[in-house]
């Protein structure tokens, strides 16, 4: 621990400022917000019971903190029976951990296809998928419970992310925009609304129970 004293002379007065962090309180500024405002969770989950939206948001925020991503409040891109995913993530723009822009605003975000080089983790790592040269197993199916416009699909949210039952369904997007046998046809190219699978086992959906996390604040 270091203690620094600054002696300042002005208008005939001497000001002495002692600090523990190297600056006077009236000069100190918080660290600027991190440039990373989007990521795919690096951690995984076996089924659709995420502890609701609170549990999902906590995953995003804990991972952001562990990666030293500062100055933002992250929320999971998830719809429920009463909430649209697009209403949880702010207005943009969003950049990944590599510094690449995902989208400038919601309209551009809705029009994007999955891309393994863009939709990366908080550490900048690619998600295993159907892209050429990808490691196995494929884990590119990401929970969303949403349409391609980020709107709710009330019967495809694992009972608002509290169920691990095979009788409940979840909607997934493909982070690489590539479906089985390398297809990019139809919904397979969608980062947020590609397939629907039961909530009991994410591995059955070429998934690992990952989430999309967006900075939902306006501090850019």
C-alpha positions as CSV (number, residue, x, y, z in Angstrom):
1,X,0.0,0.0,0.0
2,X,1.4,3.4,-0.9
3,X,0.3,6.8,0.5
4,X,0.9,9.9,-1.6
5,X,0.6,13.5,-0.6
6,X,0.1,16.2,-3.2
7,X,1.0,19.8,-2.1
8,X,-0.8,22.4,-4.2
9,X,-0.4,26.2,-4.0
10,X,-3.1,28.5,-5.3
11,X,-4.6,31.8,-4.4
12,X,-2.3,32.1,-1.4
13,X,-3.4,28.8,0.1
14,X,-1.6,25.4,0.4
15,X,-3.7,22.3,-0.1
16,X,-2.5,19.0,1.1
17,X,-4.2,15.9,-0.4
18,X,-3.4,12.5,0.9
19,X,-4.6,9.4,-1.0
20,X,-4.3,5.7,-1.2
21,X,-4.8,5.4,-4.9
22,X,-2.5,8.0,-6.2
23,X,-4.9,10.9,-6.9
24,X,-6.9,13.4,-5.0
25,X,-10.6,12.6,-4.6
26,X,-11.6,15.6,-6.7
27,X,-9.3,14.5,-9.5
28,X,-10.0,10.8,-9.5
29,X,-12.1,9.4,-12.3
30,X,-13.6,5.9,-12.5
31,X,-12.2,3.6,-15.1
32,X,-13.9,4.1,-18.5
33,X,-16.5,1.4,-19.4
34,X,-15.0,-1.6,-21.2
35,X,-15.5,-1.8,-24.9
36,X,-17.0,-5.3,-24.7
37,X,-20.8,-5.0,-24.6
38,X,-21.7,-8.5,-25.9
39,X,-20.6,-12.1,-25.4
40,X,-21.7,-15.7,-25.4
41,X,-21.3,-17.3,-22.1
42,X,-18.2,-19.5,-21.7
43,X,-19.9,-21.6,-19.0
44,X,-22.5,-24.3,-19.8
45,X,-25.7,-25.7,-18.5
46,X,-27.3,-29.2,-18.9
47,X,-31.0,-28.2,-19.3
48,X,-33.5,-25.4,-19.5
49,X,-33.9,-24.7,-15.8
50,X,-31.7,-21.5,-15.6
51,X,-33.3,-20.2,-12.4
52,X,-35.5,-17.9,-14.4
53,X,-34.3,-14.6,-15.8
54,X,-32.7,-13.7,-12.5
55,X,-30.5,-16.8,-12.7
56,X,-29.6,-16.2,-16.3
57,X,-28.7,-12.5,-15.8
58,X,-26.5,-13.5,-12.8
59,X,-24.6,-15.8,-15.1
60,X,-23.9,-13.0,-17.5
61,X,-22.9,-10.5,-14.8
62,X,-20.7,-13.0,-13.0
63,X,-18.8,-13.9,-16.2
64,X,-18.4,-10.2,-17.1
65,X,-17.0,-9.5,-13.7
66,X,-14.6,-12.5,-13.9
67,X,-13.4,-11.2,-17.3
68,X,-12.9,-7.7,-15.9
69,X,-15.5,-6.2,-18.2
70,X,-16.3,-3.0,-16.4
71,X,-18.9,-0.3,-16.5
72,X,-21.9,-2.2,-17.9
73,X,-24.9,-4.1,-16.7
74,X,-25.4,-7.3,-18.7
75,X,-28.6,-9.1,-19.3
76,X,-29.4,-12.4,-20.9
77,X,-31.0,-12.3,-24.3
78,X,-34.0,-14.4,-23.3
79,X,-37.7,-14.1,-23.8
80,X,-40.4,-15.4,-21.4
81,X,-44.1,-15.8,-21.7
82,X,-44.4,-12.1,-20.8
83,X,-41.1,-10.5,-21.8
84,X,-39.5,-10.0,-25.2
85,X,-35.7,-10.6,-25.4
86,X,-35.1,-7.5,-27.5
87,X,-36.6,-5.3,-24.7
88,X,-33.9,-6.5,-22.2
89,X,-30.7,-5.5,-24.0
90,X,-30.7,-1.7,-24.6
91,X,-30.3,0.1,-27.9
92,X,-26.8,-0.7,-28.9
93,X,-24.2,-0.6,-30.3
94,X,-22.7,-3.8,-29.2
95,X,-19.1,-5.1,-29.6
96,X,-17.6,-8.4,-28.8
97,X,-14.4,-9.2,-26.8
98,X,-12.3,-9.0,-29.9
99,X,-13.5,-5.4,-30.5
100,X,-15.7,-6.3,-33.5
101,X,-19.1,-4.7,-33.7
102,X,-22.0,-7.1,-33.6
103,X,-24.6,-4.5,-34.5
104,X,-25.1,-0.7,-34.2
105,X,-28.8,-1.0,-33.2
106,X,-31.7,-3.4,-32.8
107,X,-32.7,-3.2,-36.4
108,X,-29.3,-4.2,-37.6
109,X,-29.1,-6.9,-34.9
110,X,-32.4,-8.5,-36.1
111,X,-31.1,-8.7,-39.6
112,X,-27.9,-10.5,-38.8
113,X,-27.1,-14.2,-39.4
114,X,-25.0,-16.3,-37.0
115,X,-21.2,-15.9,-37.4
116,X,-18.7,-18.0,-35.5
117,X,-16.1,-15.2,-35.6
118,X,-18.5,-12.6,-34.2
119,X,-20.6,-14.5,-31.6
120,X,-17.7,-15.3,-29.2
121,X,-17.3,-15.7,-25.5
122,X,-16.3,-13.0,-23.0
123,X,-12.7,-14.1,-23.6
124,X,-13.0,-13.9,-27.4
125,X,-13.2,-17.7,-27.9
126,X,-15.3,-19.2,-30.7
127,X,-18.1,-21.6,-29.9
128,X,-17.9,-25.1,-31.2
129,X,-20.3,-25.4,-34.1
130,X,-20.8,-26.6,-37.7
131,X,-18.2,-24.2,-39.1
132,X,-15.3,-25.7,-41.1
133,X,-12.6,-26.9,-38.7
134,X,-14.7,-26.6,-35.6
135,X,-13.8,-28.8,-32.7
136,X,-16.3,-31.3,-31.5
137,X,-18.9,-31.6,-30.0
138,X,-21.0,-28.9,-31.5
139,X,-22.4,-26.5,-28.9
140,X,-23.7,-23.7,-31.2
141,X,-27.3,-23.8,-30.2
142,X,-27.9,-20.9,-27.8
143,X,-31.0,-20.4,-25.6
144,X,-33.2,-17.5,-26.6
145,X,-36.9,-18.5,-26.5
146,X,-37.4,-15.9,-29.2
147,X,-38.5,-15.2,-32.7
148,X,-35.9,-13.8,-35.2
149,X,-37.3,-10.3,-34.2
150,X,-36.5,-11.0,-30.5
151,X,-40.2,-11.5,-29.6
152,X,-41.5,-14.0,-27.1
153,X,-42.5,-17.5,-28.0
154,X,-44.4,-18.4,-24.8
155,X,-44.4,-22.1,-25.3
156,X,-40.7,-22.3,-26.1
157,X,-39.1,-20.9,-23.0
158,X,-38.8,-23.9,-20.7
159,X,-41.6,-22.5,-18.6
160,X,-39.8,-19.2,-18.3
161,X,-36.5,-20.9,-17.8
162,X,-37.5,-22.9,-14.8
163,X,-38.1,-26.3,-16.3
164,X,-35.9,-29.3,-17.2
165,X,-38.8,-31.4,-18.5
166,X,-38.9,-33.2,-21.8
167,X,-42.5,-32.0,-22.1
168,X,-41.4,-28.3,-22.3
169,X,-39.6,-26.8,-25.3
170,X,-36.9,-24.1,-25.8
171,X,-36.1,-22.1,-28.9
172,X,-32.4,-21.8,-29.8
173,X,-30.3,-19.8,-32.2
174,X,-27.2,-20.9,-34.0
175,X,-24.2,-18.8,-33.0
176,X,-22.4,-19.8,-36.3
177,X,-25.5,-19.6,-38.5
178,X,-25.0,-23.1,-39.8
179,X,-27.3,-26.0,-39.4
180,X,-26.9,-29.8,-39.9
181,X,-24.7,-30.9,-42.8
182,X,-23.5,-27.4,-43.2
183,X,-26.8,-25.9,-44.3
184,X,-27.5,-22.2,-44.0
185,X,-31.0,-22.5,-45.5
186,X,-34.0,-21.0,-43.8
187,X,-33.9,-20.7,-40.0
188,X,-30.6,-22.4,-39.7
189,X,-28.7,-19.2,-40.4
190,X,-30.5,-17.4,-37.5
191,X,-28.4,-16.5,-34.5
192,X,-31.5,-16.2,-32.3
193,X,-34.3,-18.4,-33.7
194,X,-33.0,-21.5,-35.5
195,X,-34.5,-24.7,-33.9
196,X,-36.8,-25.9,-31.1
197,X,-35.9,-28.8,-28.8
198,X,-37.1,-30.2,-25.4
199,X,-35.7,-28.7,-22.2
200,X,-34.5,-31.9,-20.5
201,X,-31.0,-32.1,-22.2
202,X,-29.2,-29.4,-24.0
203,X,-26.7,-31.8,-25.6
204,X,-29.6,-33.2,-27.7
205,X,-29.9,-29.8,-29.4
206,X,-26.1,-29.5,-30.2
207,X,-26.1,-27.1,-27.3
208,X,-24.3,-26.6,-24.0
209,X,-26.9,-24.3,-22.4
210,X,-25.1,-21.1,-23.3
211,X,-26.6,-17.7,-23.3
212,X,-26.2,-14.4,-25.3
213,X,-25.3,-11.6,-22.9
214,X,-25.8,-7.9,-23.9
215,X,-24.9,-4.7,-22.1
216,X,-28.4,-3.4,-21.3
217,X,-27.2,0.1,-20.1
218,X,-26.4,3.2,-22.1
219,X,-22.8,3.6,-21.0
220,X,-20.7,3.1,-24.1
